[in-house]
Amino acid sequence: MDRKPGRPRALTVDVIAQAALDDGIATFSMPSVARRLGVAHSGLYRYVEDRDDLLVRALDKAILAATWPDASLPWQELLKGIGLTIWQMCEDHPGLDTAALGAPKSPRAVEERIEKYIESLQSQGFLLEDAAVAVEFVITLALTASAEMRRLKAIEQSHADGPRLPVLKAYDTEEVWRGRGWYDRKLDIVLAGLDQRRSA
């Protein structure tokens, strides 16, 4: 909802980033954020360079507000917890999945968390590179699976009055079309593979 006319609030990068989240992280524009804040569009550029810069700052804010798993958890619980955090962020901020996947750079807040998680996995028997790949994979899997579920919901809504589009038998299940889709199944397969690789 746009702000009512009146005295503009004091601008800070944090306030502008929150306005971008409130406006819709995947769809906001600099003019729409300015309208939401009740300020001139040009005034935003004293705080952020451009839309890409604001996108990264908005992602940072969402990441900092999220509840992340403790890095000391056993590695499987830790990776599952990271994925659940990403899912919750996507639910809290519709469109965050595609926005994050298309961001021009990694938000600083996620880099700080990833570093701790990589160190934890390394201390639990993973090679440094494997630990990094595992953490990155879970984050990317959660983002892409969230985006896929939004796409499937849109397809289903567009065919609400008729039969579902014909699909291969393996894909024509409630597991595919509901909740987190195949995310949990995919993650279980990856965790099993990681366990074997770690043991080796």
Backbone bond lengths (Angstrom), bond angles and torsions (degrees), N, CA, C in turn:
res aa  C-N    CA-C-N  psi(-1)  N-CA   C-N-CA  omega(-1)  CA-C   N-CA-C  phi
1 M - - - 1.455 - - 1.531 108.73 -
2 D 1.344 117.40 137.39 1.456 121.30 178.77 1.522 110.03 -72.92
3 R 1.332 114.48 150.91 1.462 119.30 176.46 1.519 110.04 -69.85
4 K 1.328 115.91 150.34 1.454 119.95 175.34 1.524 109.00 -74.40
5 P 1.339 116.95 153.21 1.466 118.88 177.91 1.517 109.99 -58.14
6 G 1.268 115.86 148.78 1.460 121.55 -179.40 1.501 109.69 155.77
7 R 1.295 115.10 -165.65 1.457 119.74 -177.96 1.523 109.60 -69.00
8 P 1.352 118.02 125.71 1.472 119.81 178.67 1.524 111.12 -61.95
9 R 1.309 116.38 144.25 1.461 119.80 176.97 1.531 109.59 -71.26
10 A 1.323 115.50 159.39 1.469 119.67 178.02 1.520 108.46 -65.87
11 L 1.309 116.06 128.20 1.455 120.24 -177.29 1.518 111.45 -85.67
12 T 1.307 114.80 138.32 1.463 123.68 168.79 1.520 105.77 -141.85
13 V 1.312 116.71 165.25 1.467 119.83 176.13 1.523 109.83 -59.28
14 D 1.328 117.16 -39.50 1.458 121.41 -178.86 1.532 111.36 -63.07
15 V 1.318 116.58 -43.32 1.471 121.28 179.47 1.527 110.33 -64.27
16 I 1.321 116.65 -41.87 1.466 121.11 -179.91 1.532 110.25 -66.69
17 A 1.331 117.37 -41.60 1.463 120.89 178.58 1.522 110.94 -62.79
18 Q 1.330 117.16 -40.81 1.460 120.35 178.05 1.525 110.56 -64.47
19 A 1.312 116.96 -38.55 1.469 120.26 178.37 1.521 110.76 -63.89
20 A 1.325 117.17 -37.27 1.465 120.46 177.31 1.532 110.22 -64.66
21 L 1.334 117.13 -41.64 1.468 120.60 176.70 1.530 110.60 -62.77
22 D 1.316 116.35 -44.38 1.465 120.74 -178.66 1.523 111.69 -66.50
23 D 1.322 116.37 -32.86 1.460 121.44 -177.95 1.532 111.30 -76.12
24 G 1.332 115.97 -23.13 1.468 121.44 -178.09 1.509 109.35 119.76
25 I 1.325 116.63 105.57 1.459 120.36 -170.05 1.526 113.13 -63.45
26 A 1.313 117.16 -25.40 1.465 119.45 -179.71 1.518 112.73 -89.01
27 T 1.331 116.82 -17.27 1.465 119.26 -170.74 1.523 114.49 -124.05
28 F 1.322 118.11 -5.49 1.463 118.79 -175.76 1.523 111.14 -62.57
29 S 1.313 114.87 154.82 1.465 121.76 172.15 1.527 107.05 -128.63
30 M 1.301 116.76 163.99 1.464 118.87 178.05 1.532 110.79 -61.04
31 P 1.349 119.17 -43.39 1.473 118.44 177.09 1.534 113.42 -62.84
32 S 1.358 117.56 -38.05 1.467 118.81 -178.37 1.533 110.82 -69.06
33 V 1.331 117.18 -36.06 1.468 120.12 176.83 1.524 109.72 -67.12
34 A 1.323 117.06 -41.25 1.467 120.72 178.71 1.531 110.57 -61.55
35 R 1.336 116.93 -43.41 1.468 120.30 178.07 1.521 110.64 -61.50
36 R 1.319 116.32 -42.83 1.466 120.58 179.60 1.524 111.08 -59.78
37 L 1.318 116.37 -36.18 1.463 121.31 -178.17 1.525 112.68 -87.87
38 G 1.330 116.67 -10.59 1.456 119.76 -179.24 1.517 113.10 71.58
39 V 1.338 115.79 34.91 1.466 120.28 -178.76 1.527 108.93 -128.41
40 A 1.318 115.02 168.72 1.461 120.23 176.30 1.525 109.70 -71.53
41 H 1.301 114.66 139.56 1.460 121.78 179.24 1.527 111.71 -52.55
42 S 1.313 116.72 -44.42 1.473 121.13 -177.35 1.526 112.32 -64.15
43 G 1.333 116.92 -24.75 1.462 119.90 -178.41 1.512 113.97 -66.90
44 L 1.335 116.95 -23.26 1.465 119.94 -179.16 1.522 111.82 -66.44
45 Y 1.331 116.43 -28.30 1.463 120.22 -173.85 1.529 113.03 -74.42
46 R 1.304 117.03 -3.98 1.469 119.27 171.07 1.529 111.16 -79.77
47 Y 1.340 115.76 -13.42 1.461 120.91 -175.41 1.527 113.13 -115.16
48 V 1.331 116.56 -33.23 1.459 121.15 178.51 1.522 108.81 -131.99
49 E 1.336 115.77 152.11 1.465 120.10 -176.37 1.523 112.36 -72.30
50 D 1.328 116.81 -45.61 1.454 121.98 -176.21 1.522 108.61 -167.26
51 R 1.331 116.81 -171.99 1.457 120.05 -177.75 1.532 111.78 -62.32
52 D 1.324 117.71 -40.61 1.466 120.49 179.24 1.525 111.31 -59.63
53 D 1.310 116.31 -43.27 1.460 121.01 178.20 1.523 109.89 -62.09
54 L 1.329 116.76 -44.19 1.464 120.14 179.65 1.529 111.10 -65.87
55 L 1.322 117.36 -37.04 1.463 120.57 177.48 1.525 110.72 -59.00
56 V 1.320 117.27 -47.58 1.462 120.93 -179.52 1.526 110.38 -63.28
57 R 1.326 116.82 -39.72 1.469 119.95 179.18 1.530 111.57 -67.90
58 A 1.333 116.57 -36.18 1.468 119.88 176.77 1.531 110.47 -67.58
59 L 1.324 116.56 -40.30 1.463 119.81 175.65 1.522 110.79 -62.07
60 D 1.321 116.70 -42.38 1.466 121.15 176.43 1.520 110.32 -55.34
61 K 1.325 115.83 -45.82 1.470 120.13 -178.23 1.526 111.03 -63.91
62 A 1.327 117.22 -42.29 1.461 120.35 178.22 1.525 111.30 -63.95
63 I 1.316 116.34 -39.61 1.465 121.62 -179.82 1.526 110.77 -65.31
64 L 1.324 116.50 -43.69 1.464 120.93 -179.64 1.526 112.04 -66.22
65 A 1.336 116.68 -30.10 1.465 120.33 -178.83 1.525 112.58 -81.49
66 A 1.328 117.29 -16.03 1.469 120.92 -176.00 1.532 110.94 -76.53
67 T 1.324 115.07 157.76 1.460 121.83 175.81 1.526 108.07 -95.52
68 W 1.321 116.13 113.54 1.467 121.97 -175.10 1.525 110.33 -103.48
69 P 1.327 118.09 150.67 1.468 120.46 179.22 1.518 111.90 -69.31
70 D 1.303 115.42 152.55 1.461 121.25 177.69 1.522 109.40 -68.80
71 A 1.312 115.81 135.19 1.468 120.89 -176.56 1.524 112.78 -65.74
72 S 1.320 117.93 -16.41 1.466 120.27 -177.68 1.527 113.30 -84.60
73 L 1.315 118.44 -1.29 1.467 120.76 179.81 1.527 111.22 -63.78
74 P 1.341 117.66 153.84 1.465 119.92 171.27 1.528 109.29 -55.25
75 W 1.326 116.44 147.47 1.459 120.32 -165.71 1.524 114.27 -58.14
76 Q 1.349 118.73 -38.14 1.467 118.89 179.91 1.526 111.40 -68.07
77 E 1.324 116.41 -42.43 1.466 119.97 176.69 1.524 110.64 -63.13
78 L 1.324 115.94 -39.00 1.460 120.61 -179.63 1.525 110.89 -62.39
79 L 1.334 116.85 -48.68 1.462 119.76 -178.97 1.528 111.05 -64.95
80 K 1.323 117.57 -40.05 1.466 119.97 176.80 1.531 110.71 -63.81
81 G 1.327 116.37 -39.17 1.463 120.63 179.07 1.520 112.43 -65.10
82 I 1.324 116.45 -38.95 1.474 120.25 176.92 1.533 109.39 -60.94
83 G 1.332 116.29 -45.91 1.460 120.34 179.13 1.516 112.60 -60.89
84 L 1.326 117.46 -42.27 1.465 120.98 179.37 1.525 111.30 -64.90
85 T 1.322 116.49 -36.03 1.471 119.68 177.04 1.518 110.58 -63.54
86 I 1.323 116.27 -43.97 1.469 119.82 178.51 1.525 110.15 -61.97
87 W 1.342 117.41 -43.51 1.463 120.37 178.22 1.529 110.80 -58.52
88 Q 1.328 116.54 -44.85 1.467 119.93 -178.59 1.522 110.87 -63.68
89 M 1.332 117.08 -39.64 1.465 120.19 176.90 1.528 110.76 -61.27
90 C 1.323 116.54 -41.00 1.467 120.54 179.74 1.524 111.28 -66.41
91 E 1.329 116.54 -34.67 1.466 119.64 177.09 1.523 111.02 -72.35
92 D 1.325 116.65 -37.62 1.466 120.63 -179.84 1.523 112.03 -70.48
93 H 1.329 116.16 -30.40 1.471 121.20 -175.98 1.534 108.83 -132.05
94 P 1.347 117.45 82.70 1.466 119.70 -179.06 1.531 111.90 -51.87
95 G 1.324 114.81 133.41 1.459 120.06 -178.08 1.515 113.74 93.54
96 L 1.343 117.02 -7.49 1.464 119.60 179.49 1.517 110.98 -61.14
97 D 1.336 117.17 -33.96 1.461 119.80 -178.19 1.529 111.21 -57.82
98 T 1.324 116.92 -54.70 1.470 119.43 -178.63 1.524 111.68 -70.17
99 A 1.324 116.49 -33.83 1.467 119.62 178.45 1.527 110.57 -63.95
100 A 1.337 116.77 -43.59 1.465 120.62 -179.46 1.519 111.25 -67.10
101 L 1.329 116.33 -40.48 1.466 119.64 -179.96 1.522 111.68 -65.65
102 G 1.328 117.11 -27.39 1.458 120.56 -179.15 1.516 114.51 -101.09
103 A 1.329 117.12 5.68 1.468 120.29 -177.93 1.526 110.66 -63.33
104 P 1.338 117.53 144.25 1.461 120.38 -177.53 1.525 114.25 -70.08
105 K 1.326 117.04 -18.98 1.469 120.59 175.79 1.519 109.00 -158.18
106 S 1.326 115.53 165.17 1.466 119.95 179.65 1.519 109.90 -74.15
107 P 1.327 117.60 134.04 1.459 119.68 174.16 1.524 110.79 -61.93
108 R 1.307 116.53 143.85 1.464 121.58 -178.84 1.528 111.62 -59.38
109 A 1.330 116.77 -38.41 1.463 120.29 -177.08 1.520 111.62 -61.85
110 V 1.339 117.58 -38.89 1.468 119.01 -179.83 1.523 110.50 -72.27
111 E 1.318 117.42 -34.80 1.468 120.12 178.01 1.524 110.83 -61.72
112 E 1.332 116.69 -40.30 1.469 120.50 -179.74 1.528 110.71 -64.53
113 R 1.325 116.83 -40.51 1.462 119.81 179.19 1.519 111.36 -70.58
114 I 1.321 116.27 -43.55 1.461 120.37 -179.52 1.523 110.89 -58.09
115 E 1.314 116.78 -40.69 1.464 119.86 -179.08 1.526 111.12 -58.75
116 K 1.339 117.16 -43.14 1.467 120.73 179.28 1.526 111.30 -65.93
117 Y 1.321 116.09 -39.82 1.460 119.74 -178.99 1.530 111.66 -69.04
118 I 1.305 116.77 -37.97 1.466 120.33 177.24 1.529 109.93 -63.21
119 E 1.328 116.24 -43.94 1.469 120.44 178.20 1.527 110.70 -60.49
120 S 1.347 116.77 -39.85 1.461 120.42 179.72 1.525 110.99 -64.24
121 L 1.332 117.39 -46.48 1.459 120.41 179.63 1.526 111.08 -64.35
122 Q 1.308 116.55 -37.45 1.472 119.91 178.17 1.519 110.29 -63.72
123 S 1.329 116.87 -39.23 1.466 120.32 179.14 1.531 111.44 -69.85
124 Q 1.340 116.92 -16.66 1.463 121.34 179.53 1.530 112.56 -101.28
125 G 1.328 116.37 19.56 1.460 120.29 170.04 1.510 116.91 105.33
126 F 1.325 118.21 4.68 1.459 119.89 178.95 1.525 110.83 -92.27
127 L 1.315 115.42 146.32 1.461 119.15 168.37 1.520 108.00 -63.42
128 L 1.319 117.32 151.20 1.461 122.04 -178.48 1.534 111.02 -53.40
129 E 1.333 115.81 -48.16 1.461 119.67 -177.41 1.532 111.49 -65.79
130 D 1.327 117.14 -39.70 1.466 120.22 178.99 1.529 110.54 -66.12
131 A 1.320 117.17 -38.13 1.462 121.04 177.77 1.522 110.32 -62.36
132 A 1.322 116.42 -43.55 1.463 120.33 179.63 1.527 111.09 -64.42
133 V 1.326 116.57 -43.88 1.464 120.53 179.29 1.528 110.54 -63.19
134 A 1.322 117.43 -40.88 1.467 121.24 -178.32 1.524 111.19 -61.92
135 V 1.329 116.60 -47.04 1.468 120.08 -179.50 1.526 110.49 -65.46
136 E 1.318 116.12 -46.33 1.467 119.82 179.98 1.527 111.03 -62.29
137 F 1.331 116.02 -39.26 1.469 119.98 -178.94 1.520 111.04 -61.97
138 V 1.326 117.37 -46.14 1.463 120.50 -177.42 1.529 110.24 -63.04
139 I 1.318 117.04 -42.08 1.466 119.96 178.89 1.522 110.39 -62.85
140 T 1.329 116.66 -47.37 1.457 120.51 -179.07 1.520 111.23 -65.69
141 L 1.337 117.23 -40.13 1.461 121.08 178.31 1.522 110.76 -60.16
142 A 1.327 117.13 -45.64 1.467 120.36 -179.36 1.529 111.00 -63.76
143 L 1.321 117.03 -42.16 1.471 120.29 179.91 1.528 111.39 -65.06
144 T 1.323 116.48 -47.25 1.467 119.16 -177.70 1.532 111.44 -69.59
145 A 1.323 116.92 -36.77 1.466 119.60 178.07 1.523 110.81 -67.19
146 S 1.323 117.23 -38.47 1.465 120.52 176.80 1.522 110.78 -62.93
147 A 1.329 116.64 -45.06 1.466 120.44 177.87 1.521 110.99 -62.22
148 E 1.331 117.01 -38.71 1.462 121.42 179.26 1.521 111.08 -65.11
149 M 1.339 117.63 -39.95 1.458 119.75 179.44 1.517 111.10 -66.79
150 R 1.316 118.19 -35.38 1.471 120.19 175.55 1.528 110.23 -64.67
151 R 1.335 116.23 -39.12 1.461 120.88 178.88 1.536 110.41 -64.71
152 L 1.336 117.14 -44.44 1.458 120.65 -179.54 1.528 111.43 -65.33
153 K 1.341 116.58 -37.51 1.466 119.47 177.81 1.523 110.54 -64.13
154 A 1.324 116.29 -39.46 1.467 120.01 178.26 1.527 110.62 -64.73
155 I 1.331 117.02 -40.63 1.470 120.67 177.75 1.523 109.80 -62.77
156 E 1.328 115.61 -45.85 1.458 119.84 -178.13 1.527 111.05 -63.49
157 Q 1.328 117.03 -40.85 1.469 120.27 179.54 1.522 111.69 -66.04
158 S 1.330 116.36 -34.34 1.471 119.36 -179.62 1.530 111.73 -72.19
159 H 1.338 117.20 -16.00 1.467 121.80 177.86 1.530 110.56 -117.24
160 A 1.320 115.87 29.33 1.465 120.19 -175.00 1.524 112.57 -61.73
161 D 1.332 117.98 -30.65 1.463 121.10 -176.54 1.526 113.18 -93.20
162 G 1.330 116.11 -0.14 1.459 119.11 -178.13 1.510 111.31 -136.30
163 P 1.318 116.57 -174.46 1.467 119.78 179.96 1.525 111.03 -70.28
164 R 1.321 115.15 152.73 1.468 121.18 175.83 1.528 108.72 -61.97
165 L 1.308 116.17 147.71 1.460 119.92 179.00 1.527 109.91 -57.22
166 P 1.328 117.95 143.33 1.473 119.20 178.52 1.530 110.59 -64.01
167 V 1.316 115.37 131.45 1.465 120.90 178.77 1.522 108.33 -135.84
168 L 1.322 116.45 166.04 1.457 120.37 175.67 1.521 109.97 -59.09
169 K 1.317 116.70 148.30 1.464 122.22 -175.28 1.536 111.95 -53.85
170 A 1.328 117.02 -42.67 1.469 120.55 -177.70 1.524 112.17 -62.38
171 Y 1.334 116.68 -25.74 1.463 120.94 -177.82 1.525 112.31 -94.04
172 D 1.319 117.44 -9.47 1.463 121.23 -175.71 1.524 110.14 -92.95
173 T 1.326 116.09 60.31 1.460 121.80 -179.63 1.522 109.39 -132.60
174 E 1.307 115.81 158.71 1.465 120.51 177.86 1.533 111.09 -62.80
175 E 1.334 115.93 -33.08 1.476 119.29 -179.65 1.524 110.88 -59.05
176 V 1.324 116.92 -37.88 1.461 120.74 -178.98 1.523 111.33 -70.05
177 W 1.340 117.02 -39.56 1.457 121.99 -168.56 1.523 114.22 -97.30
178 R 1.318 118.79 -4.70 1.468 120.95 -174.87 1.523 111.73 -124.55
179 G 1.324 115.77 159.17 1.457 121.98 174.86 1.515 112.87 57.16
180 R 1.327 115.43 -122.41 1.469 120.52 179.89 1.529 111.84 -99.26
181 G 1.343 116.05 13.54 1.456 118.61 178.06 1.517 110.90 62.09
182 W 1.316 114.81 -137.04 1.461 120.38 -178.59 1.525 112.83 -88.44
183 Y 1.302 117.73 11.46 1.468 119.99 -177.09 1.532 111.74 -55.05
184 D 1.325 117.33 -51.64 1.469 120.20 -176.26 1.525 111.50 -63.99
185 R 1.319 116.73 -38.63 1.468 120.48 178.20 1.532 110.34 -64.18
186 K 1.314 116.14 -45.97 1.467 120.56 178.83 1.529 110.56 -60.81
187 L 1.329 115.75 -43.53 1.464 119.23 -179.11 1.522 111.13 -65.33
188 D 1.318 117.90 -40.43 1.466 120.73 178.28 1.534 111.31 -60.43
189 I 1.326 116.36 -41.45 1.472 120.53 178.79 1.529 110.09 -62.68
190 V 1.316 116.19 -43.36 1.472 120.40 -179.59 1.525 110.86 -66.82
191 L 1.329 117.12 -42.08 1.462 120.09 179.64 1.524 111.30 -62.65
192 A 1.328 116.72 -38.60 1.465 120.28 177.71 1.522 110.16 -63.28
193 G 1.312 116.62 -41.94 1.462 120.37 177.60 1.515 112.20 -65.77
194 L 1.323 116.87 -40.51 1.463 120.84 177.93 1.525 111.22 -63.51
195 D 1.334 116.16 -37.43 1.462 120.49 179.82 1.527 110.59 -62.70
196 Q 1.318 115.81 -42.83 1.471 119.94 178.82 1.530 110.01 -66.62
197 R 1.309 117.09 -41.54 1.462 120.48 -179.23 1.524 110.95 -65.62
198 R 1.333 115.64 -39.74 1.460 120.27 178.74 1.521 110.72 -65.45
199 S 1.345 115.99 -42.37 1.470 119.91 179.76 1.516 112.03 -63.97
200 A 1.334 115.12 -34.86 1.468 119.06 -179.49 1.514 111.22 -68.59
